[in-house]
Amino acid sequence: MSGFHLNLSLMTPGHFRHAWRRDHADPLAYLDIDYFQRLARIAEAAKIDAVFLGDGPALRGEIEEAPGTGIDPLVLLGNLAAVTENLGVVITSSTTYNSPYNLARRFQALDHVTKGRAAVNIVTTGTPAAAANFGLSEHPDKETRYRRAWEFLDVVTRLWDSWESEWLVADKESGHYADLGKIHPIDHEGEFFSVAGPLPVAPGPQGRPVVVQAGGSEGGLTLAGDFADVVFTVAQTRAKAVSFRNDIRRRAAAAGRHPDDVKISLGVVVLVEATEEQARRREQELYDRLPIERLTAALLTNLGLPQDSFGPDDPIGADDLPETLPAGAFSTGFGISTRALIAEGPRTPRELVQRGAGGSGHRLVVGSAEQVADDLAEWFEAGTADGFTVMPAETAVDLPNFTELVVPILQERGLFQKEYAAPTLRERFGLPFPHRERAADSLPA
């Protein structure tokens, strides 16, 4: 059996957002470049494929209780790429609050300077506060954001493809450097964008930077099937994860792609120690610091329930849920995942918050190195994903613990690489190099 890819999230203090309250934690670590460089070197020594950092273009209210997202990920992860040789960087960028030409140019440049280790994580931004930072009177609704995102990625990928591979002449005697017949404008005119192109520089080592996408709504799923190389997802049950992976593969095939050309990276929050007893003790210490009343209210809102309808220890059953997720739910994927868990049997908000790693929504795995390795192996063998984005419960603790304790077990079992298998991130993910021409220019019906 072939192995899987592994990415590591650098979210700090961790995916338990209140871990900064622990005695050993540095409340300002999320702004410390030395701290991040140390983590990047640890990840590279373990042959981790890439590091990832979530982001949003607005300050969220949670800053009152926990650190925010911190340094702009393009600046931060660009620096981490510069101090490593093989580690990939997955950089979150918003299609709602960027222009496609600038994004295409920045990531094309990053692919060159990293020698093929660049990936862009495309999000549409769910935070209404971002609108005021970009001169908009209101945040676009979800359907509009995803329609814009489709056109955005259509433009970006065509810009990346605007130079054919045979563009270089470099005839020193005649002075003829480039064949202009191999460099094409895209002349795009659409609902949201007008972009002439081409880019001012040829494609990098990957042909295109890797496109990562997350989103469980219909718009997000369409985007994934049409454009994504890697889909970052959430699942609390194996059945839901398998169903999601099969759906994305079907959508890719319907878009004229090979199903293997899109990979699923399943997010999992990991808390690991040398023994299960030690892990469970630290898990409880993290639970004790959760603002459970506020997290219960947020959970109920995302499930479409009134904030005062259930207390932290009141069971919620499948019959208590509305037929559909509310339009204002923060994340469709998290909502669907949580509903699938409740469908297995009633759960209290406290149980759901704890199982979702203190409110992150991703599945929490707690235990010894063997237990964590067994869990990832079992989920992979069940066909849930092509790899995992490991999200440390406490980044300063669980990232080193995962790389030092769990990764060697996975390597010995043949589930993860002992050496970097290829120089580019695209090759390591098992992705094809893109074609230079696109057959279709129009938006989907």
Disulfide bonds with the S-S distance in Angstrom:
none
